Amino acid sequence: MNEKIINNYTVTNYVSLITMDNVPNNPRIISEIFNAIANKNINIDMITQSPSYKGILNISFTIPGEDMPKAITALAKFKKEIPALRLDIDSNNTKICVSGEGMRNIPGVAASLFTVLSKVEIEIKLVTTSETDISYLVSSEDEEPAIQAIKEEYNF
């Protein structure tokens, strides 16, 4: 799968990942969480939410690393409201986004990218997709080997 299905990639450095475990599956609470971040003028990029299990879910999202102190402040009030809530903070990451119109109709692109990154033992911390792009969050120390592997596989 090395034809030009993927014809572009971008790299975003200094990305922080916040994971909120044990969030009640309550639309009011979830909207308040994201509004608290927005009210601190923080741009959220990648978002994933686990399926609800017994009324509880997990939410992970990325923000610019320099906004981490403001995000922690914004989220502190939820710890009081939800005693079981656990915040996991993971800073010093890189987002690698690959894109291409060919991805829209070709199955297996994500599988191919997982394989490419696994060959160089890159841990993928978070992945989000759309019809024409896939974003991978990796440790900043893995940025260079990940980019090199992608360049080699997809002829950049």
C-alpha positions in Angstrom: 0.0 0.0 0.0 2.7 2.5 -0.9 0.8 4.2 -3.8 0.0 7.8 -3.2 -3.0 7.2 -1.0 -1.3 9.4 1.6 0.0 12.5 0.0 0.6 14.8 3.0 1.6 14.8 6.6 1.9 17.4 9.3 3.6 17.4 12.7 2.4 19.3 15.8 4.9 19.4 18.7 4.4 20.1 22.4 1.0 18.3 22.7 -0.4 17.3 26.0 -2.8 14.4 26.5 -5.5 14.5 29.2 -7.4 11.4 30.1 -10.4 11.6 32.4 -11.4 8.2 33.9 -14.6 7.4 35.7 -16.7 10.2 34.1 -20.4 9.8 34.6 -22.2 9.4 31.2 -24.1 12.6 31.8 -24.4 15.1 28.9 -24.5 18.0 31.3 -21.3 17.0 33.0 -19.5 16.2 29.7 -20.6 19.6 28.2 -19.4 21.4 31.4 -16.0 19.7 31.1 -15.5 20.9 27.6 -16.9 24.4 28.3 -14.5 24.7 31.3 -11.6 24.1 28.9 -13.1 26.5 26.3 -13.6 29.2 28.9 -9.9 29.1 29.6 -9.3 29.8 25.9 -7.8 26.4 25.3 -8.2 24.7 21.9 -8.9 21.0 22.1 -7.7 18.9 19.2 -8.0 15.2 19.3 -11.0 13.8 21.3 -11.9 10.2 22.0 -14.6 8.9 24.3 -15.0 5.3 25.4 -18.4 3.6 25.2 -20.3 3.9 28.5 -20.1 0.9 30.8 -22.5 0.9 33.7 -23.0 4.7 33.3 -19.2 5.5 33.3 -16.9 6.4 30.5 -13.4 7.7 29.8 -12.6 10.8 27.8 -9.2 11.6 26.3 -8.2 14.8 24.5 -5.2 16.7 23.4 -4.3 20.4 24.0 -1.3 22.5 23.4 1.3 21.7 26.0 1.7 25.3 27.2 -2.0 25.3 28.1 -1.7 22.4 30.6 -1.6 24.5 33.8 -4.8 26.3 32.7 -6.5 23.0 31.9 -5.6 21.5 35.3 -7.1 24.5 37.0 -10.3 24.3 34.8 -10.7 20.6 35.6 -10.0 20.8 39.3 -13.6 21.6 40.2 -14.8 18.3 38.6 -12.7 16.3 41.1 -14.8 17.7 43.9 -18.1 17.0 42.0 -17.0 13.5 40.9 -14.9 11.9 43.7 -14.0 8.8 41.6 -12.7 11.0 38.8 -9.1 10.4 37.9 -7.1 12.7 35.7 -4.1 11.3 33.8 -1.7 14.0 32.3 0.8 13.0 29.6 2.8 15.9 28.3 5.7 16.1 25.7 3.9 14.4 22.8 3.8 14.9 19.1 0.8 14.6 16.8 1.5 13.2 13.4 -1.4 13.7 10.9 -1.4 11.9 7.6 -3.9 12.7 4.9 -5.0 12.0 1.4 -8.1 12.0 -0.7 -7.3 8.4 -1.7 -8.0 7.3 1.9 -11.7 7.9 1.4 -12.3 4.8 -0.6 -9.3 2.5 0.1 -9.7 0.1 3.0 -6.7 -0.8 5.2 -4.9 2.6 5.3 -5.0 2.7 9.2 -3.9 -0.9 9.3 -1.0 -0.1 7.1 0.0 2.9 9.2 -0.2 0.8 12.4 2.0 -1.8 10.8 4.6 0.9 9.6 4.8 2.3 13.1 4.9 -1.1 14.8 7.9 -2.0 12.8 9.9 0.8 14.4 8.2 0.0 17.8 6.3 3.3 18.1 3.8 3.4 20.9 0.6 5.1 19.7 -1.0 6.9 22.6 -4.1 8.1 20.8 -5.5 7.9 17.3 -8.4 9.7 15.7 -9.6 9.5 12.1 -11.8 11.0 9.5 -12.5 10.0 5.9 -9.3 11.6 4.6 -6.9 11.8 7.6 -5.5 9.9 10.5 -3.9 11.6 13.5 -1.5 9.7 15.7 -0.2 10.9 19.1 3.2 9.6 19.9 5.9 10.5 22.5 8.1 13.4 21.3 11.1 11.1 21.5 9.4 8.8 18.9 8.7 11.6 16.4 11.8 11.3 14.3 11.7 7.5 13.8 7.9 7.6 13.2 8.3 10.3 10.5 11.2 8.5 8.9 9.2 5.3 8.7 6.2 7.1 7.2 8.4 8.9 4.7 10.0 5.6 3.6 6.7 3.7 3.3 4.8 6.4 1.5 7.6 7.8 -0.7 7.8 11.3 0.7 
